[in-house]
Amino acid sequence: MSISLYYSGRRDILLNDNEMKLLSNLIIKYNYLMTEYVKDKTELFTLVSHDLLENGEIFSGSIKLPNKLNMVMKYLNNWCDLLTEIKLSIQNVIIKVNVDDHEIIWDDKLNKFDPQK
């Protein structure tokens, strides 16, 4: 059985150069954190090519989660932390996060995407 995390960001205007650089640096940071933790071959956070984005999307992608149940939450927390940092760093972005058909919602009290909810 395979489960995946799906994510996308939407807003009315495209990312500017500074926002693209910020997004890229955040992805590099969290991919590094995950590889340091896992010390094993792991699927990294990636984005689909811009020419494959739907109208209004500024980023989109998916990542397969591990088959080991005890590792799923570590992965989810890492990727949700990344998506939280993106949401807090890029103005007016609306981010949608799902694990297969289960939506991970933004927690206004915690100011983050919380996979435990």
N, C-alpha and C positions, 0 to 999 in steps of 0.2 A: 504494500500500500504506500502510495506516495502523496504527500501533501505539499502545497506550495503557498508562498506568500505573494500576493499581487498588490501592486501599488501604482498610483498615478497622481499627478498634480495638474490642476487646471487653474487658469486665470485668463483674464481678458487680453493681457499683453504678453508678448514673448519675453523670455529671459534676456537681460542685457549681458554684456561681456563680463562684468564684475560678478553678476549672479551665476553665470555659467561656471566661472572659475571657482566661486564659493561652493557650488554644488559638487563640482569635480573633487575639490579638496576634502569635502565632508565624506564623500564616498571612499576616497583613498584612505582617510583616517579610520573609518569604521571597518573597511575590509582588512586593514592592517590589524586592528584590534581583534577581529574574529580569527584571523590566521594565527596570531600570537596565542590566543586562548586554545584553539583546537589543536594546533601543532600537527595537523593532518590535512590531506587534500579536502578542501571545502569549496562549495559553490559560492562565488562572490557576488556582491550586489552590483547589478549592471542596469543600464537603461537601454530601451529600444532606440533604434536610429530615428532621428528627427523626421525623416520622410515617411515613417510608419505611424506617426502620432495622429490621433484623431483631432478634429477641429477643437481648439481651445485647450488641448493638452500641452503642457510644457515639459513633462517627463512621464514615463511609464515604464514598467518592467515587472519581472517576476523572478522568484528565486525558490528553488526546491529546498524544502526543509529536511533535516536528517531523519532517517528511519528509526533512530534510537530515541525512544520517548523521553529519556532523561536529558537529552540534548536539545529537544525542541524549544523549551522555554529559554534557554541561553541564547539560541539563535534569534528567537522572536524578540526577546528583550533588546538585543543588540540592534537589530534592524529597526525596531520601533523607536529606539533612541535616536538612530540616524534620521528617520522620518520626522521625529519631533524636532530635531535640530534644524532640519530643512524648513519645516513649517514656521519655526520661530525666526528664521533668518531671511526668508524670502517673503516680501510683503504681498498680501492679498492672495496667497496660494491656498487653494482648497485641495486637500490631500485625502484620497480614499485608500484605505488599507483593508485587505481581506486575507484570511486564511481559507482557501477554497471558497466556500459560500458563506463563511462567518465573517461579518464585518468587525473590525477593531476600531472602536470609536475614540474620538478625542475626548479626554477627560478635562473639563474646564477647571476643576478644583486642583488637580495635580499638574495641569498645563502640559499634558503629554499624551501620546498614544499609549494606552495601557492594555496589553494583551491578556491580563488577568481578568478583565471585565467582559 
